[in-house]
Amino acid sequence: MDHYGAQEGRCRFMEMLNYRPTVLLSAPGAIGVGLQSMIADRCKLIVRSDSMDSSQLDRDIEENGIEGAILANQYVDRTVRRVTTRLEQTGMPYLLATASCHQAHLMFELSARDYVLLSMPSDQIQSALSRFIASLVKRGTQAEAAVNEGPEEDVIWVKNGYADRKIHVGNIRSISADKDYAILEMGASSLLVRRTMSSLAEELDPDRFIRIHRSHIVPISAIREIRTPAPNRHELELECGTVFPVGRTYWRSLRELLRRPVAQDRAARVS
């Protein structure tokens, strides 16, 4: 990295250190106090009791600029379900903290969001909260950068739980099938969406993404190498080190695609 690139990286790092997202914490007294002590210095907290309803949530989003929410309660009761439903509808990131492993897992399956168990050791809870706040910081600084840099990059919309979520195409590291769903890998996070691989392949730019298997789509720019470790068996490695199988149906088109720029460069030099 040159001097200017390093300087820009340091500036971005300092921006992330200074950025404090506005977070709604909905929790009963004792639980709320404990969680506040873990994150109060890293964000701007709006604290509500466990009696908060969807209308209060809408007012907080509008009046206080909420960027994420932490919902904490011993059990996932009707109030928590109503609030999470509304959060899903708005696309707001949230973290669920509860003592019930079964209910937390059920909520996670429905919405593909994060949760933490209140029965965990305090350092593990602290770590989960820190990761959530860090994701909001990254989201906020990226949003500011997008405003400062001009037009938004290409996006697609996917169904996630109760909400339609906007996904920045440049953040997608790979897409894999999981029965009737697709898993979008985006850096350090994963998102389970109700979309078929075919519909995603049709919507993504073919100059940026390629389907290499009936269960996998990858960004072309992230491909490090393709290889044949055994007869009629092909695989592909990404820059991050992840290896995917390449289906026979897609092998020829993949090789042709990766060779195309070389052929074009040679033709240009000859002319």
C-alpha positions in Angstrom: 0.0 0.0 0.0 1.4 3.5 -0.9 1.6 6.4 1.5 -1.7 7.9 0.4 -3.5 4.6 0.6 -2.1 4.0 4.1 -3.1 7.5 5.2 -6.7 7.0 3.9 -6.9 3.7 5.7 -5.8 5.4 9.0 -8.4 8.1 8.5 -11.2 5.6 7.9 -10.1 3.7 11.0 -10.2 6.9 13.1 -13.7 7.6 11.7 -14.8 4.2 12.9 -13.4 4.8 16.3 -15.2 8.1 16.7 -18.5 7.0 15.2 -21.1 6.2 17.9 -24.3 4.7 16.5 -27.7 5.4 18.2 -28.9 2.2 19.7 -32.3 1.4 21.2 -32.1 -0.9 24.3 -35.4 -2.4 25.3 -34.9 -4.4 28.6 -36.4 -4.7 32.1 -34.7 -3.0 34.9 -31.9 -5.3 36.2 -31.1 -6.8 32.7 -31.1 -3.3 31.2 -28.7 -1.9 33.8 -26.3 -4.8 33.2 -26.3 -4.4 29.5 -26.0 -0.7 29.6 -22.7 -1.0 31.5 -21.2 -3.1 28.7 -22.0 -0.7 25.8 -22.7 2.8 27.1 -19.3 4.1 26.1 -19.5 2.8 22.5 -22.9 4.1 21.4 -25.7 6.6 22.1 -28.2 4.7 24.1 -32.0 5.1 24.1 -33.3 3.0 26.9 -36.9 1.7 27.1 -38.6 -0.7 29.5 -40.0 -4.1 28.4 -43.4 -2.5 28.0 -42.3 -0.8 24.7 -44.6 -1.3 21.8 -44.4 -0.9 18.0 -45.7 2.7 18.1 -43.0 3.7 20.5 -40.4 2.0 18.3 -41.6 4.0 15.3 -41.4 7.3 17.2 -37.8 6.4 18.3 -36.8 5.6 14.8 -38.2 8.9 13.5 -37.3 11.2 16.4 -34.0 9.7 17.6 -32.5 8.3 14.5 -32.2 4.7 15.8 -29.6 2.7 13.8 -30.0 -0.6 15.7 -31.8 -2.3 18.5 -31.0 -4.7 21.4 -34.1 -6.5 22.7 -33.5 -8.2 26.1 -35.9 -10.3 28.2 -35.9 -13.5 30.1 -38.4 -15.0 27.5 -39.5 -14.1 24.0 -43.0 -12.9 25.0 -45.7 -11.4 22.9 -44.3 -7.8 23.2 -40.9 -8.9 22.0 -42.4 -10.7 19.1 -44.4 -7.6 18.1 -41.4 -5.4 18.3 -39.2 -7.8 16.3 -41.9 -8.0 13.6 -41.8 -4.3 13.3 -38.0 -4.2 13.2 -38.1 -6.8 10.4 -40.5 -4.6 8.5 -38.2 -1.6 8.7 -35.0 -3.6 8.0 -33.5 -2.4 11.3 -30.5 -4.5 12.6 -31.2 -6.0 16.0 -29.7 -8.3 18.6 -32.0 -10.6 20.7 -30.9 -11.3 24.2 -32.9 -13.9 26.1 -32.5 -16.7 28.7 -34.4 -19.2 26.5 -32.2 -21.1 24.1 -35.1 -22.7 22.3 -37.0 -19.4 21.7 -33.8 -17.6 20.7 -33.1 -20.3 18.1 -36.6 -20.2 16.8 -36.4 -16.4 16.3 -33.1 -16.8 14.7 -34.5 -19.4 12.2 -37.3 -17.1 11.4 -35.3 -14.0 10.7 -31.6 -15.0 10.3 -30.6 -12.4 12.9 -28.2 -12.7 15.8 -29.0 -13.6 19.4 -27.1 -14.0 22.7 -28.1 -16.0 25.8 -28.3 -14.1 29.1 -27.1 -17.3 30.8 -23.7 -17.0 29.1 -20.7 -15.7 31.0 -20.6 -11.9 31.1 -17.4 -11.8 28.9 -19.2 -13.7 26.1 -22.2 -11.4 26.3 -19.9 -8.5 26.2 -18.2 -9.9 23.1 -21.5 -10.4 21.3 -22.7 -6.9 22.1 -19.3 -5.5 20.9 -19.6 -7.3 17.6 -23.1 -6.0 17.1 -22.1 -2.4 17.9 -19.1 -2.8 15.6 -21.4 -3.9 12.8 -23.5 -0.7 13.3 -20.4 1.4 13.3 -19.3 -0.2 10.0 -22.8 0.3 8.5 -22.9 3.9 9.6 -19.5 4.9 8.3 -20.2 3.1 5.0 -23.5 5.0 4.7 -21.6 8.3 5.3 -19.0 7.4 2.7 -21.7 6.6 0.2 -23.3 10.0 0.7 -20.0 11.7 0.3 -18.8 9.7 -2.7 -21.9 10.1 -4.8 -24.3 7.6 -6.4 -25.1 4.3 -4.7 -23.5 1.2 -6.1 -25.6 -1.6 -7.6 -28.0 -3.3 -5.2 -30.4 -6.2 -5.2 -33.4 -6.8 -2.9 -34.0 -10.0 -1.1 -36.6 -11.4 1.3 -35.3 -11.8 4.8 -37.8 -12.8 7.4 -40.6 -10.3 7.4 -38.7 -7.7 5.5 -37.3 -6.9 2.0 -33.7 -6.1 2.5 -31.4 -4.1 0.2 -28.1 -5.8 -0.4 -25.1 -3.9 -1.9 -23.7 -6.2 -4.6 -20.1 -5.2 -3.9 -20.4 -6.7 -0.4 -21.3 -10.2 -1.7 -18.4 -12.7 -1.3 -20.3 -15.8 -2.4 -23.8 -17.3 -2.7 -24.7 -20.9 -1.9 -28.0 -22.8 -2.0 -29.7 -24.3 1.1 -32.8 -26.1 0.0 -35.4 -23.4 -0.7 -33.1 -20.7 0.5 -29.8 -19.0 -0.5 -27.0 -18.1 1.9 -25.3 -14.8 1.0 -21.8 -14.5 2.5 -20.9 -10.9 3.0 -17.5 -10.4 4.7 -17.9 -11.5 8.3 -21.7 -12.0 8.2 -24.1 -14.4 6.5 -27.7 -13.8 5.4 -30.3 -16.5 4.8 -32.8 -15.3 2.2 -35.8 -16.9 0.4 -34.5 -16.8 -3.2 -33.6 -19.4 -5.7 -30.1 -19.5 -7.2 -31.6 -19.1 -10.7 -33.4 -15.9 -9.8 -30.3 -14.5 -8.2 -28.1 -15.4 -11.1 -30.5 -13.6 -13.5 -30.4 -10.5 -11.4 -26.7 -10.2 -10.8 -24.4 -8.6 -13.5 -22.8 -11.5 -15.6 -19.7 -9.3 -15.9 -19.3 -9.4 -12.1 -20.7 -12.8 -11.0 -20.6 -16.3 -12.4 -22.5 -19.4 -11.5 -20.0 -22.3 -11.0 -22.3 -25.0 -9.6 -26.0 -25.5 -9.2 -25.4 -24.5 -5.6 -22.8 -21.7 -5.9 -22.3 -18.3 -7.4 -19.1 -16.2 -6.9 -17.7 -12.8 -7.9 -15.4 -13.1 -10.9 -12.9 -10.6 -9.4 -12.5 -12.8 -6.3 -11.4 -15.9 -8.2 -7.7 -16.8 -7.4 -7.5 -20.1 -9.4 -9.3 -23.0 -11.0 -8.0 -26.5 -11.0 -8.6 -30.1 -11.8 -7.4 -32.3 -8.8 -8.8 -35.5 -10.4 -10.3 -36.6 -13.7 -13.7 -35.0 -14.2 -13.4 -33.2 -10.9 -13.0 -29.4 -10.9 -12.8 -26.8 -8.2 -12.2 -23.1 -7.7 -10.4 -21.1 -5.0 -11.3 -17.5 -4.0 -8.8 -14.9 -2.9 -10.0 -15.4 0.7 -9.0 -19.1 0.5 -12.5 -20.6 0.3 -12.7 -23.5 -2.2 -15.9 -24.4 -4.1 -16.6 -27.4 -6.4 -17.2 -26.5 -10.1 -20.1 -28.4 -11.7 -19.4 -30.1 -15.1 -22.2 -28.1 -16.7 -20.4 -24.9 -15.7 -16.7 -25.9 -16.2 -16.4 -24.9 -19.9 -18.1 -21.6 -19.5 -16.0 -20.7 -16.5 -12.7 -21.5 -18.4 -13.9 -19.5 -21.4 -14.8 -16.5 -19.2 -11.5 -16.4 -17.4 -9.5 -16.7 -20.7 -11.6 -14.1 -22.5 -9.7 -11.0 -21.3 -6.3 -12.6 -22.2 -7.6 -13.3 -25.8 -8.9 -9.7 -26.1 -5.6 -8.3 -24.9 -3.6 -10.4 -27.5 -6.0 -9.3 -30.3 -5.5 -5.6 -29.3 -1.7 -6.0 -29.3 -1.8 -7.6 -32.7 -4.0 -4.9 -34.2 
